[in-house]
């Protein structure tokens, strides 16, 4: 009885032309720059929001907000 062959078990190698390799390298560089810009923007927004927010209990109650009993 013949053995079933598994076509996926063979490793496939891909040869890229120099132009294709240059294009892939450029796309990786662009992706890296966009990812880095995204991380920088997220950190900047986080820092900005944290500086504008006061922690609960740190700010004294304003006299106008307390109603006399």
C-alpha positions as CSV (number, residue, x, y, z in Angstrom):
1,X,0.0,0.0,0.0
2,X,1.5,3.4,-0.9
3,X,2.2,5.8,1.9
4,X,0.2,9.1,1.8
5,X,2.3,12.0,1.0
6,X,2.0,15.2,3.0
7,X,2.8,18.1,0.7
8,X,2.9,20.6,3.5
9,X,5.8,19.0,5.3
10,X,8.4,20.1,2.7
11,X,10.0,23.4,3.5
12,X,9.5,25.9,0.7
13,X,12.2,28.4,0.0
14,X,11.5,31.7,-1.7
15,X,14.1,33.5,-3.8
16,X,13.6,37.2,-4.0
17,X,15.1,39.4,-6.7
18,X,17.2,42.3,-5.6
19,X,14.4,44.7,-6.4
20,X,11.9,42.7,-4.4
21,X,14.3,42.5,-1.5
22,X,14.8,46.2,-1.6
23,X,11.0,46.8,-1.6
24,X,10.5,44.5,1.3
25,X,13.3,46.2,3.3
26,X,11.7,49.6,2.5
27,X,8.3,48.4,3.7
28,X,9.7,47.1,6.9
29,X,11.4,50.4,7.5
30,X,8.2,52.3,6.9
31,X,6.3,50.0,9.2
32,X,8.9,50.5,11.9
33,X,8.7,54.2,11.6
34,X,4.9,54.3,11.7
35,X,4.9,51.9,14.7
36,X,7.5,54.1,16.5
37,X,5.4,57.3,15.8
38,X,2.3,55.6,17.1
39,X,4.0,54.6,20.4
40,X,5.5,58.1,20.8
41,X,2.0,59.7,20.2
42,X,0.4,57.3,22.7
43,X,3.0,58.1,25.4
44,X,2.7,61.8,24.8
45,X,-1.1,61.7,25.1
46,X,-0.9,59.6,28.3
47,X,1.6,62.0,29.8
48,X,-0.6,65.0,28.8
49,X,-3.8,63.4,30.3
50,X,-2.0,62.5,33.5
51,X,-0.7,66.0,34.0
52,X,-4.2,67.5,33.5
53,X,-5.9,65.2,35.9
54,X,-5.8,65.7,39.7
55,X,-5.8,62.7,41.9
56,X,-8.8,62.2,44.1
57,X,-8.2,63.7,47.6
58,X,-5.3,65.8,46.5
59,X,-7.4,68.9,45.8
60,X,-9.1,70.6,48.8
61,X,-12.8,71.1,48.6
62,X,-13.8,74.4,47.3
63,X,-15.7,76.6,49.7
64,X,-18.4,77.2,47.0
65,X,-19.0,73.6,46.6
66,X,-19.8,72.9,50.3
67,X,-23.3,73.8,51.2
68,X,-24.0,75.0,54.7
69,X,-26.2,72.7,56.8
